[in-house]
Amino acid sequence: MVQTGDAAPRELDTACALGERSLAAFREQGFVRLGQVLSPETLALYGAEISRLTLQLTHETRPLAERGTYAQAFLQVTNLWRQSELVRQFVFGKRLARMAAELLGTSAVRLFHDQSLYKEPGGGITPAHADQFYWPLASDRVVTAWIPLQDVTEEMGPLGFYAGSHRCDFGRDLRISDESEREIRAHLEAQGYPFVVEPFAAGDVSFHLGWTFHRALANRSAAPRSVMTVIYMDAEMRLARPANEFQELDARTWCPGVEIGDPAASALNPVLYAG
């Protein structure tokens, strides 16, 4: 067991109740931003390990100029909880998992997977997209916690959301790409969905539904933008028949051995919170 100070691990498992205003905003907008969910001490302890592992384990070695749009957006490494006991402590924390359950209106949530997103200095935009295009899940009861590991200024490329777009069907068949950036943005702007983007202070956390369209700006600063995400799903979630090749891959990767129609409850999908 990794030895840590008492305060940070205790904070990760301490309840942080959501008010009705936050719950209502999430239902209406498909996302919510919450201030000062985690302390600087917690972010410093776990953030250093997450960033270290991301840089150690990434397979991307090309200079930014030689990559396409998606590869320029960020370095990404998934299921870091399997690489480090310290990261496992962070991902399995009950505080964020309980928030996810409350936002989804479920009594319990499982882990779908985690994903580190490291936008290098000079890294490009993250094109507009909806995460659930990639996920072979039978309902929309899945939510991503987006956890900056430091302040994210406007110049660093904070995540932004199209408020209310979880109700929009257009663009759900588009993978993240130049096309999705062009087509989804044009449609959502024409339909009047406001794009909400602002800096994140260290300790702030956002949650967004799988069908909420979002995008991030380029990192125009000289510092990396290091973010950890944890994707939670209803503990009763079932595996759906994959609708595309990406969902076929995700079914094998995140829910190995699970048959279509069965609970998405492989060994990689433990229950993280049960009320």
N, C-alpha and C positions, 0 to 999 in steps of 0.2 A: 504494500500500500504506500502510495506517495505521501510523504509527510508534508502537511501544509499547516499554516496558522488556522486557528479555530474560526475566525470571523468569516472568511470567504466561503468555506464549505457550508457553514451554518446559514449564511445569507441565501445561498442557492436553494435551500430547502425550506426557507421561512416563507409563509404565505404573504402575499401582497394583494389585498382584495381590490377587485375592479369595481368602480362605481357604475351606476346605471347609465350615466352619461357616456362613459367609454363603451359600454356594451351596446347602447343605442347607436352610437357613431359607427361602430363596427358593422352592425346589421345594415345600416343605411348606406355606408360608403364602401364596404368590403375590405376596409383596412382601418387600423387605428394606430396612432403614435402615442407612446406612453413615456413620460419624462422620469428620469432618475430611477429606473427600475433596478439597476445594479450600481454598486459603489466603485470608486476608483481603485480600491484595493483588490476587489474581485477581478476587475478588468485587467489590472496589471498582472496578477498572478496567472490567470488562465489565458489571457491574450498573448502573452509572450510565447507560451507553449504552442498555441494554435498557429501563430505566424511562423514560428520556427519549423513546425512540421509541414506547413504548406509549402514553404520554400524548399524544404528537404525532399518532399515527396512528389512535387509537380513534375510532369513529364515534358512540360513546355520549356524548350531551350532556345527557340528562335528569337532574334531581335524583334521588337514590336513592329518595325517597318516591314518585316517579311511575313506577318500574319494577316489573316482575314479579319473581318469585323468582329466575329464572335470571339476569336482567340485574342484579339486586342482588348476585349472588355475586361477580362480578369483571368488570373490563375485560379483554378478551382481544384480542390481535393475533397473527396467525399468520405464519409464514415470515419472521420478522425478518431471517434470514440474507441475504435478498435485498435488504434495505434498507440494510445497513451492512456494510462490510468488517470492522469490529471484531466485530460480532455473528457474522458468518460464521466468523471465527476461533474463536469460542467454540463454536458449534454443530458445527463440523467437527473439534473436538478429539478426539484418538484415545484419551485416557484414559477418558472416560465411554463412548465407543463400544466399546472393548475390554471394559469391565465388562459392557455390555449383551450382547455376544456370548457372554461366559462364562456369564452368567446364563441366556441362552436356549439354551445348548448348541449354538451354531452357529459355523461357522468365520469368518463374515463378517456384517456388518450394513449395511443401507442406511438412509438417512434417510427416514422417512415424512413428517414435518413437524415444525416447532417451534411453540411457542405460549407467549406471555407471559400470565401470569395475575396481574392486579393487583387485589387486594382492598382497596378504599378503606376509610378509617376509617368505621365504621358499616355496612360492607358485610355482607350477610346470609350465611346458610349456603350451602354448595355441597351440593345434595341428593345423596343416595345414588344411585350409578349405576355402570355398567361402561362404560369408554370404547369397547370394541369393538362396542357397539351401533351406533356411527357409522361403523365402518370396513369397507369392502368387501374384506377380506383373507381368503385361503383357509385360513389356519391361525392358531393362537394364539401363534405365535412372534413376538410384538410386545410391546415393553416401553417404558414411559414413565419417563424420569428426571425427578424433581421436584426442582428446585434452588432453594432459597430464596436470595435475594440479600442477606439480612440475618437476624439472629436472628428466629425466629418463636415468640413466647411463646404461652402458652395463650390469652391474651386476644386475640391477633391471628388466630386461626383456623387452627391447623396442620392438615395433611392427616392423616386417620386411615383405617385399613384394616380390613376384616373378614377376619381371618386364616383362610385356607383356602377363602375364598369363590370362588376361581377354579374350583372344582369344582362349584359350584352353578349349576343351569340356570335356576332361578326368577329372574325379573326381567330376563333378557337381552333381552326385547322392549320394555323401558320406556326411553324417552328421559329425560334429566335434567329433573325437574319436581317439583311438589308431590306428584304421585302416586307417583313413584319413591321419594321420600323416605319417604312413608308406607308403601307396600307392601313395598319392599325391606327397610327397617329392621325392620318387623314380622316378616317371614318369617325373616330371618337371625338375629334375636334369639331367635325361637321355636325355631329349629334349633340354637341354641347356638354360633353363630359369634362369637367374641369381637371386639369393636371395640377396636382398638389405636390410641391417639392420645396423643401427648406432644409437648412443644415441640421445635423444631429449633434447634440452634446454627448460626450462620453457618459454612458449609463442609460441613455435613451434606448428604447426598443420599439420596433414597429411589428405589427402582425398583419398579414394579408391573406385572404382566401386564395385558393388555387386558381380560381377563374377571374381574379382581379388583375386587370392589365396594369403593367408598371414598366418603368424604364429608369435608367440612371444616366446621369451626365458624365462627360469625360473627366478624367483626373488631370486638371491643368496645373496642379501643384507639384512641388518637388518632393512630396512625401507620399508613401504608399497609403492606400485606403484598405485597411484590413477589417474584414467583416466575417462573423460566424453566423451561419443560419442553422436552425433546427426545424425540421418539418414534422409536425404532429398530425395524426389522423385519429378519427373516432375509433375507439377500441373495438367497435363492432364492424369496422370497415371490411368489405369483401373485395377480392380481386376481380376486376372486370376483364372481359375479353379485350385484348389490346386492339386499339383502333389504328395504330401505325407502327412502324418499325422501332421507333423510339420507345413506345410503350412496351413492346415485346422485350427490348433490352432491359428496361427498368423493372419489369416483372421478374426477370431472371436475377437481376442484380440486387434488388431491395427486398424481394419476397421469395427467396429461393425455395423451391419445393412446394410452393403453394399452388393448388389447382384453381383454375378459373371458377369463380362462384364461391370459393371457400373463404373463410376469414383470413385477412392479410396478417397472419400471426406467426410468421416464421421466427426462428431464433434471433434474427436481426431486427425484430419488431416488438421489443418488450413494452409492457405497459409502464408508462412513466408517471402517470398519476391516475388514481381512482378515488373518487369522492365518497 
